[in-house]
Amino acid sequence: MGNQNNPEKIQLIEGWSFNKTNYIIFFIGVLFIIFGYIIMATGTVNSFQSLTLAPIMLFLGYIIFIPASLIYQEK
């Protein structure tokens, strides 16, 4: 009886199903984040690693791959 009164809730739950591709993209994002922090910690204060490479990797992990894993849907 509760499902018949709220069909939007059923569609939302079905729309958020993760498949293998979503988990792979999410895992890649987590790896980018982990390696970004490792690279930032191992570089010196004013090095290319700490000032350029690590922030780019963190940006890709947090802003590109993690949201992409949530948005991506197979047809």
Backbone as XML, in Angstrom:
<?xml version="1.0"?>
<chain id="A" units="angstrom">
  <residue number="1" name="MET">
    <atom name="N" x="0.818" y="-1.184" z="0.000"/>
    <atom name="CA" x="0.000" y="0.000" z="0.000"/>
    <atom name="C" x="0.867" y="1.255" z="0.000"/>
  </residue>
  <residue number="2" name="GLY">
    <atom name="N" x="1.999" y="1.228" z="0.713"/>
    <atom name="CA" x="2.881" y="2.376" z="0.761"/>
    <atom name="C" x="3.564" y="2.621" z="-0.580"/>
  </residue>
  <residue number="3" name="ASN">
    <atom name="N" x="3.843" y="1.564" z="-1.344"/>
    <atom name="CA" x="4.511" y="1.718" z="-2.638"/>
    <atom name="C" x="3.578" y="2.310" z="-3.692"/>
  </residue>
  <residue number="4" name="GLN">
    <atom name="N" x="2.293" y="2.045" z="-3.592"/>
    <atom name="CA" x="1.346" y="2.559" z="-4.578"/>
    <atom name="C" x="1.128" y="4.064" z="-4.413"/>
  </residue>
  <residue number="5" name="ASN">
    <atom name="N" x="1.245" y="4.561" z="-3.201"/>
    <atom name="CA" x="1.021" y="5.977" z="-2.951"/>
    <atom name="C" x="2.219" y="6.840" z="-3.327"/>
  </residue>
  <residue number="6" name="ASN">
    <atom name="N" x="3.410" y="6.275" z="-3.420"/>
    <atom name="CA" x="4.613" y="7.054" z="-3.675"/>
    <atom name="C" x="5.458" y="6.405" z="-4.779"/>
  </residue>
  <residue number="7" name="PRO">
    <atom name="N" x="5.045" y="6.512" z="-6.046"/>
    <atom name="CA" x="5.818" y="5.870" z="-7.120"/>
    <atom name="C" x="7.144" y="6.569" z="-7.388"/>
  </residue>
  <residue number="8" name="GLU">
    <atom name="N" x="7.302" y="7.845" z="-6.993"/>
    <atom name="CA" x="8.560" y="8.552" z="-7.203"/>
    <atom name="C" x="9.687" y="7.940" z="-6.385"/>
  </residue>
  <residue number="9" name="LYS">
    <atom name="N" x="9.391" y="7.447" z="-5.215"/>
    <atom name="CA" x="10.404" y="6.840" z="-4.362"/>
    <atom name="C" x="10.961" y="5.578" z="-5.006"/>
  </residue>
  <residue number="10" name="ILE">
    <atom name="N" x="10.152" y="4.806" z="-5.657"/>
    <atom name="CA" x="10.599" y="3.594" z="-6.329"/>
    <atom name="C" x="11.536" y="3.960" z="-7.481"/>
  </residue>
  <residue number="11" name="GLN">
    <atom name="N" x="11.210" y="4.978" z="-8.243"/>
    <atom name="CA" x="12.048" y="5.383" z="-9.361"/>
    <atom name="C" x="13.385" y="5.919" z="-8.877"/>
  </residue>
  <residue number="12" name="LEU">
    <atom name="N" x="13.413" y="6.638" z="-7.773"/>
    <atom name="CA" x="14.653" y="7.169" z="-7.238"/>
    <atom name="C" x="15.579" y="6.044" z="-6.808"/>
  </residue>
  <residue number="13" name="ILE">
    <atom name="N" x="15.038" y="5.068" z="-6.125"/>
    <atom name="CA" x="15.850" y="3.946" z="-5.664"/>
    <atom name="C" x="16.365" y="3.150" z="-6.848"/>
  </residue>
  <residue number="14" name="GLU">
    <atom name="N" x="15.566" y="2.914" z="-7.848"/>
    <atom name="CA" x="16.003" y="2.169" z="-9.016"/>
    <atom name="C" x="17.016" y="2.970" z="-9.827"/>
  </residue>
  <residue number="15" name="GLY">
    <atom name="N" x="16.922" y="4.288" z="-9.821"/>
    <atom name="CA" x="17.835" y="5.124" z="-10.577"/>
    <atom name="C" x="19.225" y="5.211" z="-9.971"/>
  </residue>
  <residue number="16" name="TRP">
    <atom name="N" x="19.388" y="4.875" z="-8.691"/>
    <atom name="CA" x="20.675" y="4.983" z="-8.027"/>
    <atom name="C" x="21.399" y="3.653" z="-7.930"/>
  </residue>
  <residue number="17" name="SER">
    <atom name="N" x="21.031" y="2.688" z="-8.728"/>
    <atom name="CA" x="21.697" y="1.399" z="-8.645"/>
    <atom name="C" x="23.095" y="1.497" z="-9.240"/>
  </residue>
  <residue number="18" name="PHE">
    <atom name="N" x="24.064" y="0.980" z="-8.513"/>
    <atom name="CA" x="25.448" y="0.962" z="-8.971"/>
    <atom name="C" x="25.710" y="-0.358" z="-9.680"/>
  </residue>
  <residue number="19" name="ASN">
    <atom name="N" x="26.514" y="-0.296" z="-10.711"/>
    <atom name="CA" x="26.958" y="-1.517" z="-11.365"/>
    <atom name="C" x="28.476" y="-1.555" z="-11.312"/>
  </residue>
  <residue number="20" name="LYS">
    <atom name="N" x="29.069" y="-2.497" z="-12.008"/>
    <atom name="CA" x="30.519" y="-2.699" z="-11.950"/>
    <atom name="C" x="31.278" y="-1.465" z="-12.438"/>
  </residue>
  <residue number="21" name="THR">
    <atom name="N" x="30.788" y="-0.823" z="-13.481"/>
    <atom name="CA" x="31.458" y="0.349" z="-14.038"/>
    <atom name="C" x="31.484" y="1.494" z="-13.034"/>
  </residue>
  <residue number="22" name="ASN">
    <atom name="N" x="30.390" y="1.710" z="-12.313"/>
    <atom name="CA" x="30.349" y="2.756" z="-11.301"/>
    <atom name="C" x="31.389" y="2.515" z="-10.205"/>
  </residue>
  <residue number="23" name="TYR">
    <atom name="N" x="31.509" y="1.272" z="-9.774"/>
    <atom name="CA" x="32.481" y="0.960" z="-8.735"/>
    <atom name="C" x="33.910" y="1.131" z="-9.235"/>
  </residue>
  <residue number="24" name="ILE">
    <atom name="N" x="34.175" y="0.798" z="-10.485"/>
    <atom name="CA" x="35.513" y="0.984" z="-11.053"/>
    <atom name="C" x="35.866" y="2.463" z="-11.112"/>
  </residue>
  <residue number="25" name="ILE">
    <atom name="N" x="34.949" y="3.302" z="-11.580"/>
    <atom name="CA" x="35.191" y="4.739" z="-11.650"/>
    <atom name="C" x="35.392" y="5.308" z="-10.239"/>
  </residue>
  <residue number="26" name="PHE">
    <atom name="N" x="34.601" y="4.861" z="-9.287"/>
    <atom name="CA" x="34.747" y="5.317" z="-7.904"/>
    <atom name="C" x="36.100" y="4.915" z="-7.333"/>
  </residue>
  <residue number="27" name="PHE">
    <atom name="N" x="36.521" y="3.678" z="-7.606"/>
    <atom name="CA" x="37.807" y="3.185" z="-7.112"/>
    <atom name="C" x="38.964" y="3.977" z="-7.728"/>
  </residue>
  <residue number="28" name="ILE">
    <atom name="N" x="38.870" y="4.321" z="-9.008"/>
    <atom name="CA" x="39.891" y="5.150" z="-9.654"/>
    <atom name="C" x="39.965" y="6.516" z="-8.971"/>
  </residue>
  <residue number="29" name="GLY">
    <atom name="N" x="38.815" y="7.099" z="-8.654"/>
    <atom name="CA" x="38.793" y="8.376" z="-7.956"/>
    <atom name="C" x="39.443" y="8.289" z="-6.587"/>
  </residue>
  <residue number="30" name="VAL">
    <atom name="N" x="39.178" y="7.226" z="-5.862"/>
    <atom name="CA" x="39.791" y="7.044" z="-4.543"/>
    <atom name="C" x="41.303" y="6.878" z="-4.677"/>
  </residue>
  <residue number="31" name="LEU">
    <atom name="N" x="41.749" y="6.145" z="-5.698"/>
    <atom name="CA" x="43.189" y="5.993" z="-5.929"/>
    <atom name="C" x="43.842" y="7.332" z="-6.250"/>
  </residue>
  <residue number="32" name="PHE">
    <atom name="N" x="43.206" y="8.156" z="-7.071"/>
    <atom name="CA" x="43.736" y="9.479" z="-7.373"/>
    <atom name="C" x="43.872" y="10.302" z="-6.098"/>
  </residue>
  <residue number="33" name="ILE">
    <atom name="N" x="42.882" y="10.230" z="-5.223"/>
    <atom name="CA" x="42.921" y="10.988" z="-3.976"/>
    <atom name="C" x="44.048" y="10.487" z="-3.069"/>
  </residue>
  <residue number="34" name="ILE">
    <atom name="N" x="44.163" y="9.185" z="-2.917"/>
    <atom name="CA" x="45.209" y="8.620" z="-2.060"/>
    <atom name="C" x="46.587" y="8.982" z="-2.587"/>
  </residue>
  <residue number="35" name="PHE">
    <atom name="N" x="46.819" y="8.762" z="-3.898"/>
    <atom name="CA" x="48.128" y="9.071" z="-4.465"/>
    <atom name="C" x="48.398" y="10.575" z="-4.460"/>
  </residue>
  <residue number="36" name="GLY">
    <atom name="N" x="47.372" y="11.391" z="-4.597"/>
    <atom name="CA" x="47.554" y="12.836" z="-4.517"/>
    <atom name="C" x="48.070" y="13.261" z="-3.162"/>
  </residue>
  <residue number="37" name="TYR">
    <atom name="N" x="47.505" y="12.706" z="-2.088"/>
    <atom name="CA" x="47.991" y="13.042" z="-0.750"/>
    <atom name="C" x="49.387" y="12.481" z="-0.506"/>
  </residue>
  <residue number="38" name="ILE">
    <atom name="N" x="49.672" y="11.289" z="-1.014"/>
    <atom name="CA" x="51.013" y="10.708" z="-0.854"/>
    <atom name="C" x="52.046" y="11.561" z="-1.578"/>
  </residue>
  <residue number="39" name="ILE">
    <atom name="N" x="51.748" y="11.968" z="-2.809"/>
    <atom name="CA" x="52.674" y="12.809" z="-3.566"/>
    <atom name="C" x="52.864" y="14.148" z="-2.879"/>
  </residue>
  <residue number="40" name="MET">
    <atom name="N" x="51.796" y="14.709" z="-2.327"/>
    <atom name="CA" x="51.918" y="15.984" z="-1.630"/>
    <atom name="C" x="52.789" y="15.847" z="-0.383"/>
  </residue>
  <residue number="41" name="ALA">
    <atom name="N" x="52.686" y="14.741" z="0.306"/>
    <atom name="CA" x="53.453" y="14.551" z="1.534"/>
    <atom name="C" x="54.925" y="14.263" z="1.256"/>
  </residue>
  <residue number="42" name="THR">
    <atom name="N" x="55.239" y="13.625" z="0.143"/>
    <atom name="CA" x="56.627" y="13.261" z="-0.138"/>
    <atom name="C" x="57.408" y="14.382" z="-0.814"/>
  </residue>
  <residue number="43" name="GLY">
    <atom name="N" x="56.761" y="15.329" z="-1.436"/>
    <atom name="CA" x="57.464" y="16.428" z="-2.092"/>
    <atom name="C" x="57.911" y="17.480" z="-1.101"/>
  </residue>
  <residue number="44" name="THR">
    <atom name="N" x="58.905" y="18.258" z="-1.518"/>
    <atom name="CA" x="59.328" y="19.362" z="-0.657"/>
    <atom name="C" x="58.285" y="20.477" z="-0.739"/>
  </residue>
  <residue number="45" name="VAL">
    <atom name="N" x="58.459" y="21.503" z="0.065"/>
    <atom name="CA" x="57.433" y="22.536" z="0.204"/>
    <atom name="C" x="57.167" y="23.264" z="-1.115"/>
  </residue>
  <residue number="46" name="ASN">
    <atom name="N" x="58.183" y="23.654" z="-1.820"/>
    <atom name="CA" x="58.007" y="24.428" z="-3.052"/>
    <atom name="C" x="58.337" y="23.615" z="-4.302"/>
  </residue>
  <residue number="47" name="SER">
    <atom name="N" x="58.031" y="22.347" z="-4.308"/>
    <atom name="CA" x="58.351" y="21.505" z="-5.460"/>
    <atom name="C" x="57.170" y="21.416" z="-6.419"/>
  </residue>
  <residue number="48" name="PHE">
    <atom name="N" x="57.462" y="20.944" z="-7.625"/>
    <atom name="CA" x="56.422" y="20.705" z="-8.628"/>
    <atom name="C" x="55.401" y="19.704" z="-8.102"/>
  </residue>
  <residue number="49" name="GLN">
    <atom name="N" x="55.887" y="18.702" z="-7.369"/>
    <atom name="CA" x="54.996" y="17.676" z="-6.826"/>
    <atom name="C" x="53.939" y="18.280" z="-5.909"/>
  </residue>
  <residue number="50" name="SER">
    <atom name="N" x="54.385" y="19.069" z="-4.962"/>
    <atom name="CA" x="53.470" y="19.587" z="-3.945"/>
    <atom name="C" x="52.578" y="20.714" z="-4.445"/>
  </residue>
  <residue number="51" name="LEU">
    <atom name="N" x="53.089" y="21.524" z="-5.360"/>
    <atom name="CA" x="52.335" y="22.697" z="-5.787"/>
    <atom name="C" x="51.490" y="22.482" z="-7.038"/>
  </residue>
  <residue number="52" name="THR">
    <atom name="N" x="51.828" y="21.499" z="-7.858"/>
    <atom name="CA" x="51.111" y="21.330" z="-9.118"/>
    <atom name="C" x="50.522" y="19.935" z="-9.286"/>
  </residue>
  <residue number="53" name="LEU">
    <atom name="N" x="51.353" y="18.917" z="-9.203"/>
    <atom name="CA" x="50.911" y="17.555" z="-9.510"/>
    <atom name="C" x="49.878" y="17.035" z="-8.505"/>
  </residue>
  <residue number="54" name="ALA">
    <atom name="N" x="50.161" y="17.173" z="-7.219"/>
    <atom name="CA" x="49.239" y="16.667" z="-6.191"/>
    <atom name="C" x="47.880" y="17.369" z="-6.229"/>
  </residue>
  <residue number="55" name="PRO">
    <atom name="N" x="47.819" y="18.713" z="-6.332"/>
    <atom name="CA" x="46.498" y="19.338" z="-6.420"/>
    <atom name="C" x="45.710" y="18.941" z="-7.667"/>
  </residue>
  <residue number="56" name="ILE">
    <atom name="N" x="46.397" y="18.709" z="-8.782"/>
    <atom name="CA" x="45.700" y="18.254" z="-9.987"/>
    <atom name="C" x="45.110" y="16.873" z="-9.761"/>
  </residue>
  <residue number="57" name="MET">
    <atom name="N" x="45.869" y="15.985" z="-9.135"/>
    <atom name="CA" x="45.364" y="14.633" z="-8.862"/>
    <atom name="C" x="44.191" y="14.671" z="-7.882"/>
  </residue>
  <residue number="58" name="LEU">
    <atom name="N" x="44.284" y="15.523" z="-6.863"/>
    <atom name="CA" x="43.178" y="15.642" z="-5.911"/>
    <atom name="C" x="41.938" y="16.221" z="-6.581"/>
  </residue>
  <residue number="59" name="PHE">
    <atom name="N" x="42.131" y="17.197" z="-7.449"/>
    <atom name="CA" x="41.012" y="17.772" z="-8.191"/>
    <atom name="C" x="40.334" y="16.709" z="-9.046"/>
  </residue>
  <residue number="60" name="LEU">
    <atom name="N" x="41.127" y="15.930" z="-9.765"/>
    <atom name="CA" x="40.550" y="14.878" z="-10.606"/>
    <atom name="C" x="39.779" y="13.861" z="-9.771"/>
  </residue>
  <residue number="61" name="GLY">
    <atom name="N" x="40.321" y="13.491" z="-8.620"/>
    <atom name="CA" x="39.644" y="12.514" z="-7.773"/>
    <atom name="C" x="38.344" y="13.032" z="-7.197"/>
  </residue>
  <residue number="62" name="TYR">
    <atom name="N" x="38.414" y="14.229" z="-6.579"/>
    <atom name="CA" x="37.249" y="14.770" z="-5.887"/>
    <atom name="C" x="36.190" y="15.360" z="-6.826"/>
  </residue>
  <residue number="63" name="ILE">
    <atom name="N" x="36.605" y="16.030" z="-7.882"/>
    <atom name="CA" x="35.677" y="16.801" z="-8.698"/>
    <atom name="C" x="35.264" y="16.074" z="-9.977"/>
  </residue>
  <residue number="64" name="ILE">
    <atom name="N" x="36.090" y="15.170" z="-10.472"/>
    <atom name="CA" x="35.780" y="14.501" z="-11.736"/>
    <atom name="C" x="35.314" y="13.059" z="-11.516"/>
  </residue>
  <residue number="65" name="PHE">
    <atom name="N" x="36.177" y="12.217" z="-10.925"/>
    <atom name="CA" x="35.887" y="10.782" z="-10.882"/>
    <atom name="C" x="34.787" y="10.401" z="-9.894"/>
  </residue>
  <residue number="66" name="ILE">
    <atom name="N" x="34.803" y="10.937" z="-8.676"/>
    <atom name="CA" x="33.779" y="10.563" z="-7.694"/>
    <atom name="C" x="32.381" y="10.990" z="-8.163"/>
  </residue>
  <residue number="67" name="PRO">
    <atom name="N" x="32.181" y="12.244" z="-8.593"/>
    <atom name="CA" x="30.848" y="12.593" z="-9.120"/>
    <atom name="C" x="30.482" y="11.819" z="-10.386"/>
  </residue>
  <residue number="68" name="ALA">
    <atom name="N" x="31.465" y="11.532" z="-11.225"/>
    <atom name="CA" x="31.175" y="10.761" z="-12.444"/>
    <atom name="C" x="30.690" y="9.359" z="-12.097"/>
  </residue>
  <residue number="69" name="SER">
    <atom name="N" x="31.231" y="8.789" z="-11.027"/>
    <atom name="CA" x="30.774" y="7.452" z="-10.632"/>
    <atom name="C" x="29.335" y="7.482" z="-10.125"/>
  </residue>
  <residue number="70" name="LEU">
    <atom name="N" x="28.916" y="8.606" z="-9.573"/>
    <atom name="CA" x="27.542" y="8.728" z="-9.105"/>
    <atom name="C" x="26.569" y="9.010" z="-10.253"/>
  </residue>
  <residue number="71" name="ILE">
    <atom name="N" x="27.031" y="9.708" z="-11.275"/>
    <atom name="CA" x="26.158" y="10.136" z="-12.363"/>
    <atom name="C" x="26.042" y="9.084" z="-13.462"/>
  </residue>
  <residue number="72" name="TYR">
    <atom name="N" x="27.107" y="8.333" z="-13.711"/>
    <atom name="CA" x="27.160" y="7.426" z="-14.858"/>
    <atom name="C" x="26.079" y="6.350" z="-14.772"/>
  </residue>
  <residue number="73" name="GLN">
    <atom name="N" x="25.381" y="6.133" z="-15.895"/>
    <atom name="CA" x="24.397" y="5.067" z="-15.996"/>
    <atom name="C" x="24.572" y="4.361" z="-17.335"/>
  </residue>
  <residue number="74" name="GLU">
    <atom name="N" x="24.558" y="3.046" z="-17.320"/>
    <atom name="CA" x="24.629" y="2.287" z="-18.558"/>
    <atom name="C" x="23.254" y="2.292" z="-19.222"/>
  </residue>
  <residue number="75" name="LYS">
    <atom name="N" x="23.259" y="2.227" z="-20.525"/>
    <atom name="CA" x="21.986" y="2.248" z="-21.246"/>
    <atom name="C" x="21.409" y="0.873" z="-21.408"/>
  </residue>
</chain>
